Amino acid sequence: MANLARSIRETLVPSGYVAIFWLGGAGFAFKTPGGKIVYVDPYLSDALDQFYSWKRLPTSPIPFPPGEVVADAVLVTHAHEDHLDPVAIPEIAAASQAVFAGPTMCVETMREWGIPSNRVFEINRGDSQVIADIPVSAVFAHHVSPAGAQTPDAVGYVLDLDGIVLYHTGDSLYHPDLQAVKSRSVDILLVCINGQYGNMNPEEAARLTHEIEPAAVIPMHWGLVAENTADPADFVKAFADTGSRARPVVMSPGDFYVYSRGRRR
């Protein structure tokens, strides 16, 4: 994971490709051939330990200090601390020129943290906006707590990255309405697999992958803390049993994957 922030800044992405960097948990950075950098749910602190005494696993350390982030846009899916990081987000805002976007609860919180209103954009389910020249759609997510309370405005994101369509589920249980993104001809699916705290388990994530039929699928939201993880091998096995034609890509924190538009064929 050494020099990951620098790799994100300096990697040159050829035309027709997109670079995907996994920060751990649900956090990713994406870079386009035009040099645009978008972060989604960057968890770059130990906030889970501070709030819940959940310590990071040794295999998923803090990838780099938040002040090293260089980004055009930072998107957050909902207001839980490992997605809307109360330590990292303010530090990213102070150290960069990034704009921030998320559903109402996230936007209100970011403004309370002092991020200027002209750098924070509200995007809720069903909304589509161009954020930092990136077309972004906020889509349905069914995120329910163990007590049965639904996170009211949790979203997933569909991004158009220079013609490559990427779908980040955010945190979500399986729900038939998630299939609606199939009409977007998704190239890359990033799907939660941890099976706890309102998220799909590996079998449900495999089912959704088969239903959406992306070109590639990356299992996420595992390996961050011992209290909330899963084995990606279970996802790969369940995925194989569906007969899906998608390419499974299992990453480790700090890895990057370069996707080519031509891989759908």
N, C-alpha and C positions, 0 to 999 in steps of 0.2 A: 504493500500500500504506500510505499515511499514515493514522495513527490507526485501523489495523485492529483493534487490541485494544479500543479504545474503541467501535468500531462493533459488535463482537461483544457487548460488555457492554450497549450502549444500544439496539440494534435491537429494536423491538417487533414480535413475530411474531403475525399474526392467527390466530384459530381456524381449523383446517383446513389450516394451512401449516407448513412447516419452513424455516428459513434455514440455508444451507450456505456456509461460508467456507473457501476453499482456502488453506492455509498454504504450499503448495509440496510437492513430493515426494509422500508418502503422507499428509501431515498435513492434517487438517480439524478445523473446529469446527462443531458443530451446535447450533441453538437452537430450542426448542419454544415454542408459544404460552404455556405456563405459565412461561416464563422459564428453564427448565432448559438448562444449557450443558454439552455433552459434547465433549471433545477426543479425537481418535484419532491416535496417532503424531505428536505435535507435535515436529517437528524445528526447534528455534529457536536453533541454535548453528552453529559451524563445526567440529563434531566430525569430520566426514569429512575435512576438511583436516588436522586434528591427527593422525588415525590413518592416513590413506591418501594424503595430499597431493592430495585431490580438492577443488578450490575451487568454491565456488558460482558459477554463471553470473550475469552482471550482471542478468539478467532475473528472478532469484530470490534477492534478498537476504534476510537474516534479517528476517522480517516485523515483529517487535517483541521486546523483551527478555522472557525467560521470567517475570520477576517481575511483569509486567503481566497475566499470565493470571488471569482470574477464571472458575472452572469448578466444576461440581458433581462431575464425574467425568472422569478421564483414563484412556483405554484404550490399551494397547500390544499390538501383534500379535505381536511376536517381539523377540529380544534384539539385533538389529543396530543400530548406532549411529544410523542415520537414522530409526529407529523408537523404540527405547528410548534417547533422547538422554541421554548421561551428564552433560551440562552442564545441559540444560534441566529434566529431571525433578526433580532435587534442588532447583533454584531455584523451580520451581512449587510443590513441596511446602512450602518454607519461607515462601513469600509468600502462599499461599492455604489455604483449608480443603478443597480438593478431595480426593476419595478416588481411589485408583489401582487398576487391575485389569489382569491379563494372565496368560498361561500361566506354568507353574512357574518356568522359567528367569528370566523377567522379574521375578516376585515375589521370588525369592531375591536377585536383584541389587538391587532397590529397597530391600529390608530391609537389605542390606549397606551401602547408601548412608545409612542412618539414618532412613528414612521409618518412622514408627511402625507397628507391626503392625496396629493397629486402623484404619489408613487404607489398607491394602493388601489386596486380595482376589484370590485365585487363581481363575482361570476357564480351563479347558482344553477341548479339542474335545469337543463333545457336551454341555457344561454350559450351563445356563440359569440366570441369576440376575437379581434386581432390584437394580441398583446405582444409588444416589442416585435412587431412584424410577423408574429407566428399565429396562424389560425388555431384557436383553442375552443373546444366545446366541452362544457361541463355536463356530465351524464349521470344517470341514476346510480346510486350505491345504496345497499341495504345493510347498514351498519347498526347492529343491535348489541347492547351491553349484556353481560351475563344475567343481569337482573331483569332483562326484557325491555329496557328503555332504548328507544331508537335515537341515534345521533341525528337530529332533525334535518341538517343540511349537508351531511357528508356527500361528497361527489367522487366520481372518477373523471378522468380527463382523456379526451381524444385530441391528439395533436397532429397537425399536418406539417411535417418537417421536410420542406422542399419536395413534396410529392410522396413522401413515405408516411403512412398513417400508423400512428402508435396509440395504443389504448392502455392506460394505467388504471386498473380497477379501483385504486384506493383501497380502503378497508371495506369489505362487503361480504355478507353471507351470499350463498347462491340464491338467485331469484330469476324466474323466467324473463323478467323485464330487462335483465342484463344483456340478453340476446339482441336487443335493438341495435347495438352497434355493428352487427353483422352487415348491415346495409352500407356501412362506411368502407367495406373492403379492407379490413385491418391487416396491416403487414406484420406488426409486432404487438403481441399481447404481454403485458406485465401483470401477473395474477398472484394474489395473496394465497398462501397455502397453509398458514399456521393452525387453522381449525379451532381457534379459541378467541374469546373476547370479540365476537361478532365478525369473524372471518371464515371464509371457505376452508374446508380441509382439503388434502391432496386429491381425493376422489372427486369432490365437487368442482375443484379447479380444473381437473382433467375433463370433466363433463362440459364445463363452460368452454374450454378450449376447443373441444370437438364441435360444439354448436356454433362457435364463431368462425372457426377454421382460419386462423391467421397463417401467415407464412412461417413465423417463428414465435415461440412462447418462452418467457423467462419467469420461472417461479420466484416469488419474492416473499418478504415478511417472514423469514426464518433465520435462525442462527444469530439473532441479536442478543437475546437474554434467555436464560434457561427456563424461565417461567412461561415463555410464550414462543414456542418454536415448533418445528416439524422437520422431518427428514425429506429432503428433495428427491431422494431415491424412491420414496413412496409415490410422489407425484409422477415421476418418470414411468414407473411401473403401471400406475393407473392410466396414465396418458396412453401408453402403448396398447393397453387393453381396449381403448376406444377405437383404435384403427385410424386415428387422426393423421392427416398428412403433414401437419405442422412440424417444424424443426424444434425440438426441445433444446434450450440453451441454459445449462446450469452454471451460474456464475458464483464466484467467491467475492466477498467484500473487497473492493479495490480493483477488481477485474474490469476490463472493458471489452466490448464486443462491437465489431463493425458490421453493420447490415447493409447488404446491397439490394437495391430495388429489384434486380433481376432474379432474386432467389425465390420469388413467388412462382416462377415458371418451372 
